Amino acid sequence: MSTENQPLIRVVELVKNFPVRLGAYGEKKALVHAVNHVSFEIMQGETLGLVGESGCGKSTTGFSVLQLHRPTSGNCFFRDTDLTLLNEKQLRPFRKKVQIIFQDPYSTLNPRMTIGNAISEPIIAHGLATKKNVTEKVIELLNDVGMSSKSLNRYPHEFSGGQRQRICIARALACEPEFVVCDEPISALDVSIQAQVINLLQDLQEKYNLTYLFIAHDLSVVRHISDKVGVMYLGKMAELGEKEAVFSNPQHPYTRALLSAVPIPDPRVEKNRKRLVLTGDVPSAISPPGGCHFHPRCPVAHELCKTVVPEWRQIKDGRWVACHNV
């Protein structure tokens, strides 16, 4: 891991709202508050795991960092460059430095393009190899992800889900990026294949000194691959810290509830442990509750939580948390 003091990725007060229309005839205008004042840093060579329930804003955060969604406000720095201030032409040189692996390998690849053309397309677009060397580079990328050069002239429908995701990883690496957003890259795969893809991502990270934002639901996977863990709830960051600190001593009630839901592979321990079960449903991101967004479901909420937004603050072990009770 790099010893540089400056983070590779720095996100400051990131906000992303989506306009929607409500009512039978769409007569009412409203905003979906998908990401609400989220801040974090990722150092060179690190992996930040981002977890939370469906709809909490994890993927939107990743897309906004890459400027695939233009943020409503806030800043996203790649080293010293604020990507939010750049237009599409100015962003082009940064596109090869920041890449994404999407969740569904079946819909990511163009069914009419051969695997060789799909991987070579970004290489040619960014002028990273001559026409004579493109095929050689594509074969090298396929070998890196455990695929044969015989795959070059085949089409996506000829491969399994795990093989397609390997091809998507090869395409993400085609531009020689420094930062990769992994948007739930194993959730669409069989359990037997998931471990192989996770190990592949770790091997590639070590080989190319990659930096990951790893978005997932599976906390055991996040614990395995991440250096730091961020927990999101309804568009806000609830807790952020070193992996072992968060898993061994969670501070936010929502983090405790998430970890409580993870089964322990020991029947005696699993039978006797106490679980923190949340009641109620996740509130709407169109009209989130006042104060702390988590207070309607929080087992330790009090009157202050209903009216005052908790400060995003750093506590003594270097962890960041947004809770009045910590």
C-alpha positions in Angstrom: 0.0 0.0 0.0 1.2 3.5 -0.9 2.7 5.7 1.8 1.5 8.9 0.2 -0.4 11.2 2.5 -2.7 12.6 -0.1 -5.8 10.5 -1.0 -6.4 9.4 -4.5 -10.1 10.0 -4.2 -11.7 12.6 -2.0 -15.4 13.2 -1.9 -16.7 16.3 0.0 -20.3 16.9 0.9 -21.6 15.0 -2.2 -25.3 15.6 -3.0 -27.3 14.0 -5.8 -31.0 14.6 -6.3 -33.2 13.3 -9.0 -36.4 15.2 -10.1 -39.5 13.1 -10.4 -43.2 13.7 -11.0 -45.9 12.3 -8.7 -49.7 12.0 -9.0 -51.9 10.3 -11.5 -51.0 12.7 -14.2 -47.6 13.7 -13.0 -48.8 17.1 -11.9 -46.6 17.2 -8.8 -42.8 17.8 -8.9 -40.6 16.3 -6.3 -37.0 15.4 -5.6 -35.5 12.0 -4.8 -32.6 12.7 -2.3 -30.5 9.8 -3.4 -27.2 11.0 -1.9 -27.2 13.5 0.9 -23.9 15.2 2.0 -21.6 12.2 1.8 -17.9 12.6 2.4 -15.0 10.1 2.4 -11.4 9.5 1.2 -9.7 6.6 -0.4 -5.9 6.3 -0.4 -3.9 4.8 -3.3 -4.1 1.0 -3.2 -6.9 0.9 -0.7 -10.4 -0.7 -0.9 -13.3 1.2 0.6 -16.3 -1.1 1.0 -19.7 0.6 0.8 -22.7 -1.2 2.3 -26.3 -0.6 3.1 -29.8 -1.6 2.2 -31.1 -1.4 -1.3 -32.0 2.1 -2.3 -29.6 3.7 0.2 -27.6 5.5 -2.5 -24.5 3.3 -2.8 -24.5 2.9 -6.5 -25.5 6.5 -7.1 -22.5 7.5 -5.0 -20.2 5.5 -7.2 -21.7 6.8 -10.4 -21.5 10.4 -9.1 -17.8 10.0 -8.2 -17.1 8.9 -11.8 -19.3 11.7 -13.1 -21.6 9.2 -14.8 -24.3 11.1 -12.7 -23.5 14.8 -12.4 -23.7 15.7 -8.7 -26.2 18.3 -7.6 -23.6 19.8 -5.3 -20.4 18.8 -3.6 -16.9 18.0 -4.8 -15.2 14.8 -6.2 -11.4 15.1 -6.3 -9.1 12.8 -8.2 -5.9 13.8 -6.6 -6.0 17.6 -6.8 -8.5 17.8 -9.7 -12.1 18.5 -8.9 -14.0 16.4 -11.5 -17.2 18.2 -10.9 -15.8 21.4 -12.4 -14.8 19.7 -15.7 -16.9 19.5 -18.9 -17.2 16.4 -20.9 -14.2 17.3 -23.1 -12.0 18.0 -20.1 -13.2 14.8 -18.4 -12.0 12.6 -21.3 -8.4 12.3 -20.1 -9.7 11.2 -16.7 -12.0 8.5 -18.1 -9.1 6.1 -18.7 -7.9 6.6 -15.1 -11.3 5.9 -13.5 -13.4 2.9 -14.5 -16.4 0.8 -13.4 -17.4 -2.8 -13.2 -21.1 -3.0 -13.4 -23.4 -5.4 -11.5 -25.0 -7.3 -14.3 -22.5 -8.9 -16.8 -25.3 -10.0 -19.0 -26.5 -6.5 -19.9 -23.0 -4.9 -19.8 -21.6 -6.4 -22.9 -22.9 -5.6 -26.4 -24.3 -8.9 -27.8 -23.3 -7.9 -31.3 -19.7 -7.3 -30.5 -17.1 -10.0 -30.2 -15.1 -10.1 -27.0 -12.0 -8.9 -28.8 -13.8 -5.9 -30.1 -15.5 -5.1 -26.8 -12.1 -5.0 -24.9 -10.2 -3.3 -27.7 -12.7 -0.5 -28.1 -11.6 1.6 -25.1 -7.9 0.9 -26.0 -8.4 2.4 -29.5 -10.6 5.2 -28.3 -7.9 6.5 -25.9 -5.0 5.7 -28.2 -3.3 3.4 -25.8 -2.0 1.0 -28.4 -1.3 0.9 -32.1 -3.5 -1.3 -34.4 -0.7 -3.9 -34.6 -0.5 -4.1 -30.8 -4.1 -4.0 -29.8 -4.8 -7.7 -30.2 -1.6 -8.5 -28.2 -2.8 -6.3 -25.4 -6.3 -7.8 -25.4 -4.9 -11.3 -25.2 -2.7 -10.1 -22.2 -5.8 -8.7 -20.5 -7.8 -11.9 -21.1 -4.9 -13.9 -19.6 -4.9 -11.6 -16.6 -8.5 -12.5 -15.8 -8.1 -16.2 -16.5 -9.6 -16.3 -20.0 -8.1 -18.0 -23.1 -7.1 -16.1 -26.3 -9.6 -18.4 -28.0 -12.3 -16.1 -26.6 -11.4 -13.2 -28.9 -13.8 -14.0 -31.7 -16.6 -15.3 -29.6 -19.8 -13.5 -28.6 -21.1 -12.8 -25.0 -23.9 -15.3 -25.3 -21.3 -18.1 -25.6 -20.1 -17.5 -22.0 -21.3 -18.2 -18.5 -22.1 -15.4 -16.0 -18.7 -15.8 -14.3 -16.8 -15.7 -17.6 -18.7 -12.6 -18.7 -17.8 -10.8 -15.5 -14.2 -11.7 -16.0 -14.5 -10.2 -19.5 -16.0 -7.0 -18.0 -13.1 -6.8 -15.6 -10.7 -7.1 -18.5 -12.5 -4.3 -20.3 -12.4 -2.1 -17.2 -8.6 -2.7 -17.0 -8.1 -2.0 -20.7 -7.4 1.7 -20.1 -4.9 1.0 -17.3 -7.0 2.8 -14.7 -5.9 3.8 -11.2 -9.4 3.8 -9.6 -12.2 1.3 -10.2 -15.7 1.4 -8.9 -17.0 -2.2 -8.3 -20.8 -1.9 -8.3 -21.9 -5.2 -6.7 -19.7 -7.2 -9.1 -20.6 -10.6 -7.7 -24.3 -10.2 -6.8 -25.5 -11.7 -10.1 -23.2 -14.7 -10.0 -23.5 -18.1 -8.5 -22.1 -18.5 -5.0 -19.5 -21.0 -6.2 -18.2 -18.3 -8.7 -18.2 -15.4 -6.3 -15.1 -16.3 -4.4 -13.2 -16.8 -7.6 -14.1 -13.3 -8.8 -13.3 -11.7 -5.4 -9.8 -13.4 -5.4 -9.3 -12.2 -9.0 -10.0 -8.6 -8.0 -7.6 -8.9 -5.1 -4.8 -10.3 -7.3 -5.3 -7.6 -9.9 -5.3 -4.9 -7.3 -1.9 -6.2 -6.0 -0.5 -6.5 -9.6 -1.6 -3.1 -10.8 -1.8 -1.1 -7.5 -5.5 -0.5 -8.1 -7.8 1.5 -5.8 -11.3 0.2 -5.3 -14.7 1.5 -4.2 -16.4 -1.8 -3.6 -20.2 -1.6 -3.4 -22.0 -4.7 -2.0 -24.7 -6.1 0.3 -22.7 -9.1 1.5 -20.9 -8.0 4.7 -18.7 -11.1 4.8 -17.4 -10.3 1.3 -16.9 -6.7 2.3 -14.9 -7.8 5.3 -12.7 -10.0 3.2 -11.8 -7.5 0.5 -12.0 -4.1 2.2 -9.5 -2.0 4.1 -12.1 0.5 5.2 -15.9 0.2 5.5 -18.6 2.9 5.0 -22.2 2.2 6.0 -24.9 4.2 4.2 -28.6 4.7 5.2 -31.1 6.6 3.1 -28.6 8.6 1.2 -26.4 9.5 4.2 -23.2 8.0 5.6 -23.9 6.5 9.0 -20.4 5.2 9.9 -17.0 5.0 8.3 -13.8 3.5 9.6 -11.1 0.8 9.5 -12.6 -2.6 8.7 -11.8 -4.5 11.9 -12.9 -1.5 14.0 -16.3 -1.3 12.4 -16.9 -5.1 12.5 -15.6 -5.7 16.0 -17.1 -2.6 17.7 -19.8 -0.9 15.6 -20.8 2.5 16.9 -23.9 3.4 14.9 -27.2 1.5 15.8 -27.8 0.8 12.1 -24.3 -0.7 11.7 -25.1 -3.0 14.7 -28.3 -4.0 13.1 -26.6 -4.9 9.8 -23.9 -7.0 11.5 -26.5 -8.6 13.7 -28.2 -10.0 10.5 -25.0 -11.8 9.4 -25.2 -15.5 10.3 -22.4 -17.0 12.3 -21.2 -20.5 11.1 -21.4 -22.0 14.5 -24.9 -23.4 15.5 -24.3 -23.0 19.3 -23.2 -19.3 19.0 -25.9 -18.5 16.4 -28.6 -20.0 18.6 -27.6 -18.1 21.8 -26.7 -14.6 20.4 -29.0 -11.6 20.7 -30.1 -10.0 17.4 -31.0 -6.4 16.9 -34.1 -6.6 14.7 -35.2 -3.3 13.1 -39.0 -2.6 12.8 -40.8 -0.7 10.1 -39.8 0.1 6.6 -37.1 2.4 5.1 -38.7 5.9 4.7 -39.1 7.4 1.3 -36.1 9.2 -0.2 -38.6 11.8 -1.6 -39.6 12.9 1.9 -37.0 11.6 4.4 -37.8 12.1 8.1 -36.4 15.2 9.9 -33.5 15.1 12.2 -31.7 11.8 12.0 -33.0 9.8 9.0 -32.7 6.6 11.0 -34.7 7.7 14.1 -38.1 6.1 13.1 -36.4 2.6 13.2 -33.7 3.3 15.8 -34.0 1.3 19.1 -32.2 4.0 21.1 -33.6 7.2 19.5 -34.7 10.1 21.7 -36.4 13.5 21.2 -33.2 15.2 19.9 -32.9 12.6 17.1 -36.3 13.6 15.8 -35.4 17.3 15.3 -31.6 17.7 15.0 -29.5 16.3 12.2 -26.5 14.5 13.8 -23.1 15.9 13.0 -20.7 13.8 10.9 -17.8 13.7 13.3 -14.6 11.8 14.0 -14.3 10.0 17.3 -11.2 9.0 19.2 -10.3 5.8 17.3 -10.3 7.6 14.0 -13.7 6.5 13.0 -16.4 8.8 11.5 -20.0 8.5 12.7 -23.3 10.4 12.6 -25.2 9.7 15.8 -26.2 11.7 18.8 -25.7 8.6 21.1 -22.0 8.0 20.3 
